[in-house]
Every structure is written in structure tokens, then in C-alpha cells.
Amino acid sequence: MKSILLTYILILTQTYFANVSTISRAEYISAWKIIAVQQMNEYGIPASVTMAQGILESGNGNSKLAIEGNNHFGIKCHDWDGEKMYLDDDAENECFRVYSDAKESYVDHSEFLKKHKRYDFLFNYSLSDYKAWANGLKQAGYATSPTYADKLIKIIEDEKLYELDKQKLSNETIVSEHIEFVFAQHQIFTNSIGVNYIVVKKGDTFYQIAKELGVSMNLLRRYNDFHPEKEYLTPGEFVYTEPKKWRSKKDQFYITKERKTLREISQEKGIRLKSILRKNNSTLPDEQLPKGTKVFLK
């Protein structure tokens, strides 16, 4: 009987995650364009090129490497002391870098191009010359595909990503180390493990917040692991404006001080629900856990 019940629960869980829709290209661009422009302003790499590489290398953020390793640029383990994962690419079982969050992937991509001398010549090109950058990346050996440059250029032109190369983030206001951006109605805060969120106000709706942040309601729900039947937002609750992290950087575990679900803990700590379920060998995101339960976070 237990075996049958366990099998049933596993099927339900697999169905739940299988039904989570993939990120579209438009949603991916909305989610990461600000980071791409930030990297351009700091490192001198066209945001259009960074964005196109992220789209191409990660399959709009849907690849196994992007989902499980937060690696959006296919960067391998050369000179890397961090966490790793192994996938078949040009050869079998190749080693790829793993990041605690996708923003690290974007920063490491910029530093990777700056650090390796074979890419030095790229920085002589204008930020507006995305074609030269695309062809230069292929020439320098970033990818083995003979059509790599053509694919990047097509993505840039199809999505008009060259418009990003003109931006200077004039809407960005640095207020403190905890408040990063000021939008029309909400301030964006950063939690203890580096994930940005807003605090819901009375009268807020999914549609209003998604529109304000420039993302779809579907993507906003994905970021926050909301229950499929959740219809309303509650004043004071957190809404994350970007993907949550796969693990805590600080705490090994969390002890519940009151009855809570893993979904609630996922939202409180800014850690993806799927990851918390795996770390705690659970398939029940909405089961009430008793006070004093140890929940693993990393």
C-alpha cells in the first residue's frame, strides 16, 4: 500500500513540474536585460551581444545547465575552483561551471571575456558594432558552431536587442545596500542571500506588479513558486522580481518556529521550491510541518 501511495505521489509531483511552462524568449529578455546593460556599463561588452549569447547558450534559460547550474553562457570549468556539473557537449561528460544564481553567470561571462587574452581585440570594437563582436567571438573560439556569429546576429536583429546598447540605466537609483531600484510604485529590496523582491501593498494585483516590472504574469508566478490556484496577493508578503536561488549561501538548515509549509519557507528564504523539496526528500510542498521541524536549505 505504501509503495502504491509513494508511486502516486511521485507521479503527481512529476506532473506538477512538467506542467510548469518554459520561459519564452520575450520573458527571458525581460528578466535579464537590466543585468546585461549593467554588465555593458561596467565591462564594455555590448548588452545586445551578452543578451543574445544568454538566449542562444541557455535556450532562453530553459536548458539543463541553466536550470540546474545557473550557467547561462555554457562556460566550462577551465581555471575554476567552484561547484561543477558534467554534461555531454562537444565531447562526452564535459565539465561546466555552476553558480549559486544566474546573476553570477552574467558577471562571470563578462570577467571571462575580460580575463582571457584571446578576446582582447573585441574591446577595440564600438559598443554599437554588434556584428563585429559576434564575428569576433566566433573567431576567438567561444563556440565551435560555424554559424555561431550568424545566430547571434539574427537574435539581436529579430529582437531589436541593439536598442539595449544605447541604454545607461538612467532609471536606476542607488539608495542603500538594501534598496537597489526605485520603480513607479514599489522599491526593490535585496534579501540576505541576494535575491531582489518587493513588498506587496494593499490593492496590488499580479497584473499590476507584472506590468510595473515589465514581465509576464506567468514569469512572475514562476519566480515565486506560487500555488497554481493562488488568485490574490496579501499586503506585506514578498514577491520576488527575479529567480530565487537554488540554495542558501549562509544557513545549512532552518528550524520552524511555527507550523509552516515548504512552499512558505521557500518564499521566506528566497530559495526555489523545487530545490527545497529535493533537499528535504519531500514531494509535498503544501503539507503543514510541525513546530521544530529542521528544513535543509543547502
LUMTORVO-114664 format. One line per 5 residues: for each residue x, y, z of N, C-alpha, C. Coordinates in steps of 0.05 Angstrom, whole numbers. Atoms other than C-alpha are relative to their C-alpha. Layout:
X:Y:Z:X:Y:Z:X:Y:Z  ... $
***
This chain:
17:-24:0:0:0:0:17:25:0  -19:-23:-2:57:48:19:13:4:-27  -13:-1:26:91:31:-47:-18:13:-21  20:-11:19:28:48:-87:-4:29:5  4:-28:-8:18:113:-48:24:17:-9 $
-24:-15:7:91:134:-59:1:4:-30  -1:-2:29:86:119:-133:-20:21:-10  21:-20:8:22:161:-138:10:28:6  -10:-26:-7:55:219:-102:22:9:-19  -22:-7:19:116:216:-148:-11:8:-27 $
13:-7:26:71:217:-209:-12:27:1  12:-26:-4:34:277:-182:21:22:-1  -21:-19:-1:99:313:-168:12:5:-27  -11:-2:26:128:298:-236:-19:15:-19  20:-14:16:63:322:-268:0:29:6 $
0:-28:-8:65:386:-228:23:15:-13  -23:-14:11:135:404:-250:0:-1:-31  1:2:29:123:380:-322:-19:21:-11  19:-20:9:65:429:-326:9:28:3  -11:-27:-2:108:488:-308:11:8:-28 $
-7:-7:27:115:523:-375:28:11:-2  -27:-11:4:182:541:-404:-1:30:-4  -2:-29:3:206:612:-407:3:7:-30  -1:-8:28:194:646:-474:24:19:-3  -23:-18:5:248:688:-507:-7:29:10 $
7:-27:-9:209:752:-492:2:2:31  -2:0:-29:204:733:-418:29:0:9  -28:1:-7:278:717:-416:13:28:-3  -11:-27:4:296:785:-445:-10:19:21  11:-17:-21:250:820:-396:14:-5:27 $
-12:7:-26:282:783:-338:29:9:2  -28:-3:-2:355:795:-356:12:24:-14  -11:-23:16:361:858:-399:13:21:18  -12:-19:-18:376:903:-339:28:-9:8  -26:10:-8:433:858:-317:19:2:-24 $
-17:-2:24:460:856:-389:10:29:-4  -8:-29:3:460:933:-391:20:7:22  -19:-5:-22:494:936:-323:28:-11:-7  -26:12:8:549:889:-349:13:17:-22  -11:-17:22:557:933:-411:12:25:12 $
-10:-25:-12:565:996:-369:26:-5:16  -24:5:-16:617:962:-324:23:-12:-15  -21:15:13:656:918:-372:5:9:-29  -4:-8:28:646:949:-441:-7:-21:-21  9:21:18:612:889:-473:-28:7:-9 $
28:-8:8:550:906:-516:-21:-17:14  22:15:-13:487:887:-478:-14:-18:-20  13:16:20:458:862:-543:14:-27:-4  -16:24:4:514:811:-550:-2:-18:24  3:16:-24:511:788:-478:-28:-13:1 $
28:10:-1:435:781:-483:-4:-22:-21  3:21:21:439:742:-549:15:-25:7  -14:24:-9:492:695:-521:-15:-15:21  15:13:-21:450:682:-460:-24:-15:-11  23:13:13:389:667:-504:9:-25:-14 $
-9:22:16:428:622:-550:12:-23:17  -14:21:-16:471:585:-499:-18:-14:20  17:12:-21:416:574:-448:-28:-9:-10  27:7:10:356:562:-494:-21:16:14  18:-18:-14:321:623:-464:-2:-7:30 $
0:7:-29:340:599:-394:-12:-27:6  14:26:-4:308:530:-404:18:-24:-2  -18:23:3:370:486:-414:5:-12:28  -7:14:-25:390:436:-361:23:15:14  -23:-15:-12:455:475:-350:-9:26:13 $
11:-26:-11:416:540:-339:-17:-6:25  19:5:-22:363:509:-294:15:-11:25  -13:13:-22:408:465:-251:26:12:8  -27:-12:-6:474:502:-256:1:30:0  0:-29:2:452:574:-265:21:11:-20 $
-21:-8:20:502:575:-323:-14:6:-26  15:-9:24:471:616:-380:18:3:-24  -18:-6:22:533:621:-423:18:-24:-8  -15:24:8:560:550:-429:29:0:7  -28:-3:-7:625:568:-394:9:-25:14 $
-10:25:-10:666:506:-379:19:5:24  -13:-1:-26:709:491:-318:30:8:-1  -28:-8:1:777:517:-342:6:21:22  -8:-18:-21:812:551:-283:-23:7:19  24:-4:-16:750:541:-240:2:-17:26 $
-2:14:-25:751:522:-166:-28:-4:13  26:1:-12:676:527:-154:-15:-26:-6  16:24:5:619:477:-160:-2:-6:-30  -1:8:28:615:437:-224:-23:-20:-6  18:21:9:567:394:-265:10:-10:-27 $
-11:13:24:580:347:-323:-22:-7:-20  20:4:22:542:345:-389:15:-7:-26  -11:5:26:554:320:-459:-3:25:-17  0:-24:17:573:377:-506:15:-6:-25  -17:7:23:628:377:-558:11:-28:4 $
-9:27:-7:652:314:-522:-18:-10:23  16:12:-21:620:267:-471:10:10:27  -5:-6:-28:616:286:-398:19:23:5  -17:-24:-3:647:355:-403:-8:15:26  4:-14:-25:655:398:-341:-8:29:-4 $
10:-28:2:615:463:-334:-1:13:28  1:-15:-25:616:517:-281:-29:1:10  26:-2:-13:558:520:-232:1:25:18  2:-25:-15:536:586:-200:-23:-2:20  21:0:-20:494:600:-138:-25:14:-11 $
23:-13:13:449:645:-181:9:9:-28  -6:-6:27:444:666:-253:14:27:-4  -15:-26:1:469:737:-239:30:-5:0  -28:7:-1:536:706:-222:10:-9:-27  -7:10:27:535:673:-290:5:24:-19 $
-4:-23:17:527:741:-324:26:15:7  -24:-13:-8:583:772:-283:25:-16:-9  -23:17:8:629:712:-296:4:1:-30  -2:-2:29:614:717:-370:16:25:-8  -15:-25:5:639:789:-370:29:-3:7 $
-27:3:-10:700:772:-329:16:-20:-17  -12:20:17:714:712:-373:11:13:-26  -9:-13:25:718:755:-436:23:20:6  -21:-19:-8:760:808:-399:26:-13:7  -24:14:-11:808:758:-369:17:-13:-21 $
-15:17:19:827:716:-429:10:17:-24  -13:-18:19:875:750:-477:-11:-4:-29  10:4:28:845:718:-539:-24:17:-7  23:-18:5:785:764:-531:8:30:1  -8:-28:-3:826:828:-522:-8:17:-23 $
6:-16:24:815:851:-593:-29:9:-2  28:-7:1:740:852:-583:-6:28:12  5:-25:-14:745:912:-537:9:24:-15  -6:-22:18:772:954:-594:-24:8:-17  23:-6:16:704:950:-627:-19:18:15 $
20:-17:-12:649:1000:-615:-22:-16:13  22:14:-12:592:981:-569:-24:-3:-19  22:1:19:545:993:-627:5:-19:-23  -7:18:23:581:945:-674:-4:-29:9  5:27:-10:547:881:-651:8:-22:-20 $
-8:20:20:564:846:-717:30:-7:3  -29:5:-4:639:855:-705:4:-16:25  -3:15:-25:631:829:-634:-9:-29:-5  9:28:4:591:768:-657:20:-16:-17  -20:14:16:641:750:-711:26:-3:15 $
-25:2:-16:699:764:-663:-2:-22:20  3:22:-19:671:716:-612:4:-27:-13  -4:24:15:668:662:-664:30:-4:-8  -28:1:8:738:679:-689:18:-7:24  -17:6:-24:766:676:-617:-5:-28:11 $
4:27:-8:737:607:-608:-20:-4:23  19:3:-22:680:620:-559:-17:-25:-4  17:24:6:638:566:-594:11:-13:-25  -10:15:23:652:512:-645:-18:1:-24  19:0:22:590:521:-687:9:20:-22 $
-8:-19:21:608:551:-756:-20:22:-5  21:-21:4:543:591:-755:-5:16:25  4:-13:-26:552:618:-684:-5:30:-3  3:-29:4:561:691:-706:-26:6:-13  25:-5:14:503:687:-754:-25:-3:18 $
23:4:-19:457:660:-699:-2:23:19  0:-23:-19:477:716:-651:-12:25:-14  9:-24:15:465:770:-704:-30:-2:-6  29:3:5:397:741:-722:-16:5:25  14:-4:-25:375:740:-650:-1:30:7 $
-2:-29:-6:399:812:-640:-19:16:-18  16:-15:19:363:836:-702:-30:-7:2  28:8:-3:299:795:-692:-13:13:24  11:-11:-25:291:821:-621:7:29:5  -8:-28:-2:319:891:-634:17:5:26 $
-16:-2:-24:369:879:-578:21:23:-2  -19:-22:3:415:933:-607:-10:25:14  10:-22:-15:369:982:-572:11:1:28  -11:1:-27:398:958:-506:28:14:1  -27:-11:0:467:983:-527:0:30:3 $
2:-29:-2:441:1055:-523:-7:8:29  10:-6:-27:418:1049:-450:22:5:20  -19:-7:-21:453:1078:-390:-12:-5:28  14:5:-26:404:1055:-335:-6:26:15  7:-26:-12:381:1126:-322:-22:-2:21 $
21:3:-20:323:1098:-282:10:-14:25  -11:13:-23:370:1066:-232:8:20:21  -7:-18:-22:377:1100:-165:11:-17:23  -12:14:-22:425:1073:-113:-7:14:26  9:-12:-24:393:1086:-46:16:-10:24 $
-16:12:-21:429:1038:1:7:-28:-9  -7:27:8:458:969:1:-23:-20:0  23:17:0:389:941:12:-21:7:-20  19:-9:20:349:982:-38:14:6:-25  -15:-3:25:371:977:-110:-14:17:-21 $
14:-15:21:318:1005:-156:-25:13:11  25:-13:-7:260:1053:-149:-17:1:-24  19:1:22:201:1039:-195:-23:19:6  22:-19:-3:136:1077:-203:-14:-3:28  16:4:-25:103:1046:-141:14:-16:21 $
-13:18:-20:150:996:-107:30:4:0  -29:1:-2:220:996:-81:8:-30:-1  -10:27:1:261:934:-95:22:-4:20  -19:6:-22:297:905:-35:16:-25:-8  -17:24:4:351:851:-32:1:-16:26 $
0:16:-25:345:794:18:29:-9:7  -26:6:-11:403:764:57:17:-18:-18  -16:17:18:423:716:1:1:12:-28  -4:-14:25:420:768:-55:-22:-2:-20  22:1:19:351:759:-86:-17:25:3 $
16:-24:-1:311:821:-104:-30:-6:3  28:4:-5:239:827:-80:-14:27:5  16:-23:-8:183:877:-69:-19:-9:22  19:6:-21:134:881:-11:-28:8:-11  27:-5:10:60:876:-31:-14:21:17 $
16:-20:-13:17:936:-16:-30:-6:-3  29:4:2:-58:938:-5:-10:7:-29  11:-5:27:-94:932:-72:17:-10:-23  -17:10:21:-35:903:-110:-12:-25:-13  8:24:15:-51:851:-164:24:-11:-15 $
-21:12:17:-9:802:-204:4:16:-25  -1:-15:25:-25:841:-267:15:26:4  -12:-26:-5:-5:908:-237:30:-2:4  -29:3:-7:62:883:-209:15:-10:-25  -13:10:24:79:844:-272:5:22:-20 $
-2:-22:19:65:905:-315:21:20:10  -19:-19:-12:106:950:-268:29:-9:-4  -27:12:2:166:903:-271:7:-7:-28  -6:6:28:160:891:-346:3:-30:-5  -1:29:4:150:815:-340:-29:-10:-3 $
26:12:2:92:769:-355:-9:-11:27  10:11:-25:46:744:-300:9:-29:3  -10:28:-1:68:673:-318:28:-1:11  -28:-1:-10:141:691:-306:1:8:29  1:-8:-28:124:726:-241:-8:-23:18 $
8:24:-16:89:663:-216:23:-20:1  -23:19:0:150:621:-236:21:9:20  -20:-10:-19:197:666:-197:-8:-6:29  9:1:-28:154:659:-135:-11:-27:9  10:27:-7:132:586:-137:-28:2:12 $
27:-2:-11:61:609:-124:-17:-25:-6  18:23:4:8:555:-116:-17:7:-25  15:-5:24:-28:547:-183:-28:13:4  27:-11:-5:-94:566:-150:1:27:15  -2:-25:-14:-68:629:-116:-10:22:-18 $
12:-21:17:-110:688:-141:6:28:10  -3:-27:-11:-95:745:-94:26:3:16  -24:-7:-16:-35:779:-62:-8:11:27  6:-9:-27:-33:794:12:20:22:7  -18:-22:-8:-5:861:37:21:-10:20 $
-22:9:-17:63:850:68:16:-24:-9  -15:23:10:82:787:31:21:8:-21  -21:-5:19:144:783:-12:-8:-10:-27  2:8:27:142:780:-87:28:3:-13  -27:-2:12:210:763:-119:-2:9:-29 $
0:-12:27:227:801:-182:19:-14:-19  -20:16:16:278:750:-207:-1:-28:11  0:28:-10:290:675:-200:13:-2:28  -11:6:-26:302:651:-129:25:-17:-3  -25:15:2:367:615:-113:-5:-29:6 $
3:29:-3:379:540:-111:8:-8:29  -9:8:-27:410:541:-41:6:25:16  -8:-22:-17:426:585:18:31:2:0  -29:-3:-2:496:615:20:9:-1:29  -7:-3:-28:494:621:95:-9:-23:18 $
11:19:-20:448:574:133:-3:-28:-12  2:28:8:453:498:128:-29:-9:2  28:8:-4:382:490:155:-15:21:14  19:-19:-13:322:526:184:-18:-16:18  18:13:-19:282:506:246:-26:16:1 $
26:-14:0:208:523:241:-8:8:29  9:-10:-26:182:565:299:-30:-1:2  29:4:0:110:552:279:-6:-18:-24  8:18:22:71:508:231:3:15:-26  -5:-12:26:94:523:160:2:-22:-21 $
-4:18:23:96:491:91:27:6:-13  -25:-4:15:158:482:48:-4:22:-20  4:-22:19:126:530:-2:3:27:14  -3:-24:-15:122:583:52:29:6:7  -28:-3:-7:194:571:73:16:8:-25 $
-13:-7:26:216:574:0:-3:30:-5  5:-28:5:184:643:-5:14:18:20  -12:-16:-22:210:668:62:31:2:-4  -29:1:2:282:647:47:11:7:-27  -9:-7:26:285:663:-27:14:-24:-14 $
-12:24:11:303:591:-46:-22:-15:-16  20:12:18:268:554:-103:-13:-24:13  16:21:-13:213:507:-81:10:-28:-9  -9:26:10:238:451:-126:25:-9:14  -25:7:-14:306:454:-93:-5:-8:29 $
6:7:-28:278:454:-22:-13:-27:2  13:26:0:234:394:-39:21:-22:-3  -21:20:4:295:356:-64:18:-3:24  -18:1:-23:339:375:-5:-12:-13:24  14:11:-23:286:351:43:-15:-26:-7 $
12:26:8:265:288:5:-30:1:3  29:-3:-2:194:314:1:-13:4:-27  17:-5:24:140:314:-52:-25:15:7  25:-13:-10:90:354:-11:6:29:7  -7:-28:-5:102:429:-19:-19:14:19 $
20:-15:-15:38:448:18:-9:-15:26  5:14:-25:40:399:77:9:18:23  -7:-16:-24:39:435:145:21:-15:16  -21:12:-16:104:420:181:-3:9:29  3:-8:-28:101:419:258:23:19:9 $
-20:-17:-12:139:470:300:24:-17:8  -25:14:-7:212:450:309:11:-18:-22  -10:16:23:220:416:241:25:12:-11  -25:-9:13:290:420:212:-3:-2:-30  2:-1:29:288:442:139:27:8:-12 $
-26:-4:11:352:437:99:-2:21:-23  0:-22:20:370:498:56:23:-1:-19  -23:2:18:436:478:24:12:-28:0 $
***
